[in-house]
Amino acid sequence: MKFLRRFFIRLSNLSTGRSADQRLQEEIAEHLAFQTEENIRAGMSLTEARRQAALKLGAAQAIREHHHAEHSIPFIENLLFDLQYAVRMLLRSPGFSFIAIATMALGIGATTAIYSVIDATLLHPLPYPNPSELVRIEDGLPGVGAQDVGISVPEWRDLESSGIFQSVSVSGTGADVNLTGSAQPERLSYKHVTPNYFAVFRVDAQLGRTFDPHDATPGFNLEAVISDGLWKREFGANPHIIGKALRLDNDVYHVVGVMPRGFRDLGSTSEEWNTEVWLGAGMAGLPFPPPLRSSRQSSRVVARMKPGLSMAAAQERLDALVESLKKQYPAEYPAQAAWAVRLIPLSESVVGSVRRSLVLLFGAVGLVLLISCVNVANLLLARASGRGREIAVRQALGAQRTRLIRQLLTEILLLFLLGGIAGFAILFGAQHLLLRLVPESLPHLNDIGVGWGVLVFAVVVSAAAGTIFGLAPAWLMSGVDLTSTLRQKGRGSVGSQGRSRARQILVVSELALSLMLMVAAGLLLRSFWDLFKVPPGFNPDRVMAIQTWLPGPNDPSQDTYRTATQEAVLLREVLRRSRTLPGVEEAAIGDVDALPLGHSNPGTLPLMREGIETMDNQAPVIHSPIVSPEYFHLLGMPLLRGRLFSDQDLESTPQVAVINQAAARTYWPSQNPLGKRVRLHLDSRELLNSAGPVWTTIVGVIADARTESLADAATPQIYRSVYQHPAKALAIFLRGQLDPGTILGQERSQVQAIDAGLPVFHAETLEDVLSTSLSVRRFSMEIVAFFAATALLLAGLGIYGTISYLVNEQRREIAIRLALGAQRSRILKMVLRRGFGLAAAGAGLGVAGAFIVSHFMAGLLYGVSPNDLPTFAGVTLLLTMVALAASYIPALRAMRLDPITTLHSE
Amino acid sequence: MKEKPDVLQGTLALMVLKTLDVLGSQHGWGIARRIEQISGDLLAVNQGTLYPLLLKLEHEGSIASEWGVSENNRRARFYRLTAAGRRQLQAEARDWEQTAAIIARFFNVKAEDLT
């Protein structure tokens, strides 16, 4: 206790220490004045009076020092002193300080920037209480290659009562709905959710309430919860919104609550993140299919596990449940389908898709940081040769080596911290600019921010980097050979062997690291280029897609576009009018699944081939876009066999379908698919219209196209005609000389001239869709390429500095050689050889490292092997050239050395 | 510099407190002179040590100080005893008397008294 109290007194003395010392000095001066006066009165001369007074007082300076030592903390005192000294040293060589700080600012700024993205996405993916309890439940039929087949209501109830979960919510996968009644019909993203949805996340409404978790209405309960954004935009943040009617697809819902501002729905598609209306539904009554075990609905299941239950334990119990259900209902779960239910941490399902890219970026930025640190360490060592004398003098005056190291380390840490803070400041200032570079498809884009957490990260990283990379230079700098350094009057020291070796190791590692980064960047660049150049199989040139949405009220009898025949009237008129628009050469219609690369959430249907599958549960699933007959010609997808749709394929005529080659290969291997019959069951778009599924005949085969992802060769597709199958979410395709600025307005007025209640929105060129589909790849490629360029620059500077230093050290030797008649070209070669040696060592190490790195990122590559020889060779060559160019300048300087002046000056 | 023994440091503090108790408010030199007068040569050796002590006593709250003007019109810092200082003085004086009494008794003891 006593020690503690004394410590605190001493701590407070740190601030008052100076004033106490000053007071002591004043008092002593005062005392001397009194005593001198007294002595004069006693008859002494002035000088004698002063002398006697001083003698009587004792050693004033010693008293002050003694007092000071007793009342302060030497460690912090020294630290402050070191800091003062460090600041002075930094100011004395502003060029060096600027370069070192700028290098660190770059390294730490870049690392911090990537960290801020990772912090928002990977580290805090779920802004809900106890996020580790949240899981996604996904079931599939691996036996028939069907994944994520959705859940039926009895299965949901089984999960709820299994005892594994606190509660299980089911929601739709997000869809669009027309909000009418406002000035312009608006299209909103909505999700139908079971009433316990918000209770699972444990998020409450900011106004009103969420759904009652115990609500047991089978169909829609006609309650709506809306997002903060919609509330502000459409209702002017009206505080009396609760209870107001909301007309969605001609059904009337009542607003019961407004979610808080930060609440965003989860999901893997932008439609889902942008959900603005949640509708409560029991999923068991109209318009949902009857709650049979076999009628699964495409849905997302999110559950909160019982507290304290581990993922593995929960999965184990779930597997047991699945087994017992299979025994109980053998007809519903045929053995060959191998129904399986899997738990996935919710965070995984949110950010899983971008994790690899982000980890790659973090790895890349980590390398940049390492290179910056190495570069600064190198600079520090370079400066050590200039400061050898200063350090030797201080050592000669009795400074201990630990004390010297501490002081040098303080200086280095100060440099790193200043660099880190500068990097953070730049990042903070430029965050809005930088955020624009981030692709919109990144989850939690809005949560990325440069705040306190990021500042702490920057400071901690700088301090850690400073300590790690400062210790060795400080150690080497303080280890000066006293006598030899001091003897070389003021010439700067010949660097110790250790220091010179350390510098070469640093440069070699710098070169190796930058080679690794450059290989990574090169591979990504080639992948991206290949993807960009890959023929997509369709022609996006001059094509625009404009979306519209037909209302689908809950009561089918209210639906004016219930049957294909009803809808066909509208669509033919839309097409006719669209063709009259200026510049339009061709027009076609498809549903959103037919929008190439534009739908992140393709609908899949079970495919039952005649004579092969008899039940949904056994069937493989297939993408099934719905298109108008003109679609294939407009997108330039060539017919290979059979025929395309014609205007005579109607609801009343036999159902026909066109498949792509991939489907033919997969489902009718070595057979002619033409004339084969299939059933596509469980098509939610048809549920209410047809009594039972009818046979669909395959009439044509088209060439494969990369409509799902540019990186995937074709996936099986079965196309059906929009005149036989009504679709709600539509895209109007237009080809021609179009003005993207006005086309949306023109198309809207044409469509709304037919039906004023239809929203027309989101006009985009297919070229844009194509490039957006590559945005995350492009983003990571650009960033890694930028990092690689930075690394190359730093490595070039590093090798330049080291060779200059070596030349400078060998000045005398070179001068003597020249004086003895050595040819200048030989000197040039000698220096260049050293540069080449370093480059070769760095490249060798780097290639080995790059092999490891490139295999880690194999999953991110497309069309290029991780061992791609041209990339490795090209990058190695480039690095060697840069290294040689950087050595050339000091080599020239060495060659032009004037032996006479050099030897004289030494 | 040779360190003064702790006992002397302790007694110096007591002397300062007692001086202020007797004289009331007084400046540093005045205290030094007073102690010198009473103690003879004791403090004449090193008057300087008085000031760190004054600082310490003030820090501990036993004395307080303020600027004033001395009898010969010199600006000086005047020290006075605080209530806490007075209590401390009384306690230490008692302790000191006890200690002194015990020591005195030891010195008075003769060999024959112990047998």
Boltz contact constraints between the chains, C-beta under 6 A:
constraints:
  - contact:
      token1: [A, 24]
      token2: [B, 51]
      max_distance: 6.0
  - contact:
      token1: [A, 27]
      token2: [B, 28]
      max_distance: 6.0
  - contact:
      token1: [A, 27]
      token2: [B, 51]
      max_distance: 6.0
  - contact:
      token1: [A, 30]
      token2: [B, 76]
      max_distance: 6.0
  - contact:
      token1: [A, 31]
      token2: [B, 28]
      max_distance: 6.0
  - contact:
      token1: [A, 31]
      token2: [B, 29]
      max_distance: 6.0
  - contact:
      token1: [A, 34]
      token2: [B, 29]
      max_distance: 6.0
  - contact:
      token1: [A, 56]
      token2: [B, 47]
      max_distance: 6.0
  - contact:
      token1: [A, 57]
      token2: [B, 47]
      max_distance: 6.0
  - contact:
      token1: [A, 57]
      token2: [B, 48]
      max_distance: 6.0
  - contact:
      token1: [A, 58]
      token2: [B, 46]
      max_distance: 6.0
  - contact:
      token1: [A, 58]
      token2: [B, 48]
      max_distance: 6.0
  - contact:
      token1: [A, 60]
      token2: [B, 48]
      max_distance: 6.0
  - contact:
      token1: [A, 62]
      token2: [B, 1]
      max_distance: 6.0
  - contact:
      token1: [A, 63]
      token2: [B, 48]
      max_distance: 6.0
  - contact:
      token1: [A, 67]
      token2: [B, 52]
      max_distance: 6.0
